[in-house]
């Protein structure tokens, strides 16, 4: 009998919602011999001229049933899931508190949680596992390539949302001016074609963006919001959450400037596509040190072995650290990080990791 997988994705086909983690898992599971279907057609792959996840009726004998967080947000309720299948929630949405912090986790056999923080581990149910954005086949095709053109000795910076944690890093680099900073501003794509990658990624991951990050020696991979950990957040009360986050972000921005108070700051929503994209690009990622800041990935990248990691006590002076690295050290970090990302965060590797988790839950 052929292995089957079903995905419940964001249901509105007329709105571009990027289901990155579902796509990466689907691509990987297909490479492991699974047949994949979903509640809608998703991700037109121009290289293969088909949808990675075709539309189909739900099979009650599906081995795994995945439910994206975007589906739950849109529907406000669980879909039909047969009791014989292994049910999986992909909790990859933004926010300080997500589905992994709620009782809805008890409705699933497995919960894959992105932005998994060490400080939250004690509050999670045993079926909640650290997860990550990782890579897709299209990202690897688009950004992972070799060319002879010399890299500019600058830091490439690109972003859609102005997170305060990234701003702290950018301000430090602008103050030091060595290495220089170059910002990505070219977004000339049209959103009309619903099968374009530009549209399907909800206006991210433009081809010019991939070229940009293959022109610079370094790339800033920092994401997330820095907040202080002593202001109240109310689960489900959006007004209180919004006010607390507003105040907390501004206090954190001030605390980050002071060595003593920096210990009270933590960062949530830290994972980013850019971190993994830069690992497989020609640029060397600069990011917050995962261990020092309490970020947890399924397979931990090592600071200064796979990427340039910045600790709390280095925030104000980290450009000096970068400038002390020799070309040999930089090349070694780049090559090691590149292989690490392909070995552990390619779609096939992501799917293998999920299958191992599922096997241990049977």
C-alpha positions in Angstrom: 0.0 0.0 0.0 1.3 3.4 -1.0 2.1 5.8 1.9 -0.3 8.8 1.9 -0.1 12.3 3.4 -2.8 15.0 3.6 -2.3 18.7 4.2 -5.0 21.1 5.5 -3.7 24.5 4.3 -5.1 28.1 4.4 -8.3 27.5 2.5 -8.8 30.8 0.5 -7.1 30.3 -2.9 -7.6 34.0 -3.8 -5.3 35.2 -1.0 -1.5 34.6 -1.1 -0.6 32.9 2.2 2.8 31.4 2.2 2.8 27.8 3.7 6.5 27.5 3.8 6.9 24.7 6.4 4.1 22.6 4.8 5.8 23.0 1.4 9.2 21.9 2.7 7.7 18.9 4.4 5.6 18.0 1.3 8.7 18.2 -1.0 10.7 16.0 1.4 7.9 13.4 2.0 7.5 13.1 -1.8 11.2 12.4 -2.1 10.7 9.6 0.5 8.0 8.0 -1.6 4.8 9.4 -0.1 1.9 10.6 -2.2 0.7 14.1 -1.1 -2.7 15.8 -1.4 -4.4 18.8 0.3 -7.6 20.6 0.8 -6.5 22.9 -2.0 -3.9 23.1 -4.8 -0.7 24.6 -3.5 2.6 25.7 -4.8 3.0 25.7 -8.6 6.5 24.5 -9.2 7.8 26.1 -12.4 10.7 23.6 -12.7 8.2 20.7 -12.7 5.1 22.4 -14.2 2.8 21.0 -11.5 1.4 21.7 -8.0 3.6 20.2 -5.3 0.4 19.7 -3.2 -2.5 18.8 -5.6 -6.1 19.0 -4.5 -7.8 15.8 -3.4 -10.4 14.3 -1.2 -9.3 13.4 2.3 -8.2 9.7 2.6 -9.1 8.2 6.0 -6.2 5.8 5.6 -3.7 8.7 5.3 -0.6 7.9 7.3 -0.2 11.5 8.4 -2.6 14.4 8.4 -1.0 17.9 8.7 -2.9 21.0 9.8 -1.2 24.3 9.2 -1.6 27.1 11.8 -3.0 29.3 9.0 -5.8 26.8 8.5 -6.8 27.0 12.2 -6.6 30.8 12.1 -8.8 31.0 9.1 -11.4 28.3 10.1 -11.3 28.8 13.9 -11.8 25.1 14.4 -10.2 21.7 13.7 -10.8 19.9 10.4 -12.0 16.3 10.2 -9.1 14.0 11.1 -9.6 10.3 11.1 -8.5 8.5 14.4 -6.3 6.1 12.5 -4.0 8.8 11.2 -1.2 10.5 13.0 -2.3 14.1 13.3 0.3 16.9 13.1 -0.1 20.6 13.8 2.5 22.9 12.1 2.7 25.8 14.5 4.8 28.2 12.4 2.9 31.5 12.9 4.3 34.7 14.4 3.5 35.9 17.9 4.7 35.7 21.5 2.1 33.1 22.3 1.0 30.6 19.6 -1.1 27.4 19.4 1.7 25.6 21.2 0.9 27.5 24.3 -2.7 26.4 24.3 -4.7 23.3 25.0 -5.3 22.7 21.3 -2.0 20.8 21.4 -3.8 17.9 23.1 -5.9 17.4 20.0 -2.8 16.4 18.0 -0.3 13.6 18.2 2.5 15.8 17.2 3.0 19.6 17.3 5.9 21.1 15.3 6.8 24.4 16.9 8.8 27.1 15.1 10.4 29.9 17.2 11.0 27.4 20.1 12.5 29.2 23.0 14.5 27.5 25.8 12.6 29.7 28.3 9.2 28.2 27.1 10.3 24.6 27.1 8.9 23.9 30.6 5.5 25.2 29.6 5.1 23.0 26.5 3.4 19.6 26.3 5.5 16.6 25.6 4.2 16.3 22.0 5.5 19.8 21.1 8.8 19.5 19.2 11.2 22.3 18.1 10.9 23.0 14.4 12.3 25.5 11.9 11.6 27.1 8.6 14.5 25.5 6.8 14.8 25.3 3.0 12.6 24.5 0.0 13.7 23.1 -3.4 13.1 26.5 -5.0 15.2 28.4 -2.5 18.1 25.9 -2.9 17.8 26.2 -6.7 17.7 30.0 -6.6 20.3 31.0 -4.1 22.8 28.1 -3.8 25.2 28.4 -6.7 28.8 29.2 -7.4 30.3 32.0 -9.5 33.7 33.6 -9.9 32.5 37.2 -9.3 34.3 38.7 -6.2 32.1 39.4 -3.2 31.7 42.9 -1.9 33.2 43.4 1.6 29.9 44.6 3.0 26.9 43.3 4.9 23.8 42.8 2.9 20.6 43.8 4.8 17.1 43.0 3.7 13.8 42.8 5.5 10.0 43.3 5.2 9.1 44.1 8.8 11.1 46.5 11.0 11.8 44.3 14.1 13.5 46.2 16.9 16.1 43.4 17.4 17.4 43.8 13.9 17.4 47.5 14.2 19.9 47.2 17.2 22.3 45.2 15.0 21.9 47.6 12.0 22.5 50.7 14.2 25.7 49.2 15.6 27.0 48.4 12.1 26.1 51.9 10.8 28.0 53.4 13.8 31.2 51.3 13.1 31.0 51.6 9.2 33.4 48.6 8.8 32.2 46.5 7.3 29.8 48.8 5.4 26.1 48.1 5.1 24.1 47.8 1.9 20.3 47.6 1.9 18.2 45.7 -0.5 15.6 48.0 -2.1 14.8 46.4 -5.5 11.2 45.1 -5.4 10.0 45.5 -8.9 7.9 42.3 -9.3 4.3 42.4 -10.2 1.8 40.4 -8.1 -0.7 39.7 -10.8 0.3 36.2 -11.8 -0.9 33.8 -9.1 1.5 31.1 -10.2 4.5 33.4 -9.8 6.9 32.7 -6.9 6.6 36.3 -5.9 2.8 35.9 -5.4 3.0 32.5 -3.9 5.4 33.5 -1.2 3.1 36.5 -0.3 5.6 38.9 -1.9 8.8 37.5 -0.5 11.8 35.8 -2.1 12.1 37.7 -5.3 14.8 36.6 -7.7 16.5 40.0 -7.3 16.6 39.3 -3.6 18.4 36.0 -4.1 21.0 37.7 -6.4 21.5 40.5 -3.8 22.5 38.0 -1.1 25.0 36.4 -3.5 26.9 39.7 -4.0 28.1 40.4 -0.4 30.6 38.7 1.9 28.1 38.9 4.8 24.4 38.9 5.3 22.4 40.0 8.3 20.1 37.1 9.3 18.7 38.6 12.6 15.0 38.5 13.1 12.5 38.7 15.9 11.3 41.1 18.5 13.3 41.9 21.6 11.1 42.4 24.7 11.6 42.5 28.5 10.4 39.5 30.5 8.5 41.2 33.4 5.5 42.8 31.7 2.2 40.9 31.7 0.8 39.2 28.6 -2.7 37.9 28.6 -3.4 34.8 26.5 -6.4 35.6 24.3 -6.7 39.2 25.3 -5.4 40.9 22.2 -5.8 44.4 23.6 -3.6 43.7 26.7 -1.1 41.8 24.6 -0.8 44.6 22.1 -0.3 47.2 24.8 2.2 45.0 26.7 4.2 44.3 23.5 4.3 48.0 22.6 5.7 49.0 26.0 7.9 46.0 26.2 9.6 46.5 22.8 10.5 50.1 23.7 11.8 49.2 27.1 13.9 46.4 25.6 15.3 48.7 23.0 16.6 50.9 25.8 17.8 48.0 28.0 19.8 46.6 25.1 22.1 49.6 25.2 23.0 48.9 28.9 25.2 46.0 29.8 23.6 45.4 33.2 19.9 45.5 32.0 20.5 43.4 28.8 20.1 40.3 30.8 16.4 41.1 31.2 15.8 41.1 27.4 14.7 38.0 25.4 13.8 37.6 21.8 10.8 35.8 20.4 9.8 35.1 16.8 13.5 34.7 16.0 13.6 32.1 13.1 13.8 33.5 9.6 14.0 32.2 6.0 16.9 34.5 5.6 19.1 32.6 8.1 18.8 29.4 6.1 18.9 31.1 2.7 22.2 32.9 3.7 23.7 29.6 4.8 23.3 28.1 1.3 24.2 31.4 -0.4 27.6 32.9 -1.0 27.1 35.3 1.9 28.1 34.5 5.4 25.2 34.9 7.9 25.5 37.1 10.9 23.0 36.3 13.6 22.3 36.2 17.3 24.2 33.3 19.0 21.5 30.6 19.4 22.8 29.2 22.6 23.4 32.5 24.2 19.9 33.8 23.4 18.1 30.6 24.1 17.0 29.7 20.6 16.3 26.1 20.0 16.3 24.4 16.6 15.8 20.7 15.8 19.5 20.4 15.0 21.5 23.2 16.5 23.8 25.3 14.2 27.0 26.1 16.0 28.1 29.7 16.4 31.3 30.6 14.6 31.3 27.2 13.0 28.2 27.5 10.8 27.5 31.2 11.1 28.9 34.3 12.9 27.0 34.3 16.2 26.7 37.5 18.3 26.3 37.1 22.1 24.6 39.6 24.4 27.9 41.0 25.6 29.0 41.6 22.0 26.0 43.6 20.8 27.7 47.0 21.0 31.0 45.9 19.5 30.4 42.9 17.2 31.8 44.6 14.0 35.2 44.4 15.7 34.7 40.6 16.1 33.9 40.3 12.4 37.0 42.2 11.4 39.3 39.9 13.4 38.3 36.9 11.4 40.7 35.9 8.6 39.7 35.1 5.1 40.5 31.5 5.8 38.3 31.4 8.9 35.4 33.1 7.0 35.7 30.7 4.1 35.7 27.7 6.5 32.6 29.0 8.3 30.8 29.6 5.0 31.6 26.2 3.6 30.7 24.3 6.9 27.5 26.3 7.3 26.5 25.6 3.7 26.9 21.9 4.1 25.2 21.9 7.5 22.1 23.6 6.0 21.9 21.1 3.1 22.5 18.1 5.4 19.9 19.1 8.1 17.4 21.6 6.6 16.9 20.5 3.0 13.3 19.2 2.3 14.5 15.6 2.3 16.3 16.0 5.7 13.3 17.9 7.2 11.0 15.0 6.2 13.4 12.4 7.5 13.5 14.2 10.9 9.7 14.3 11.0 9.4 10.6 10.2 11.8 9.9 13.0 9.6 11.9 15.4 6.5 10.1 14.2 8.1 6.7 14.6 9.0 7.5 18.2 5.3 8.5 18.8 3.8 5.3 17.6 
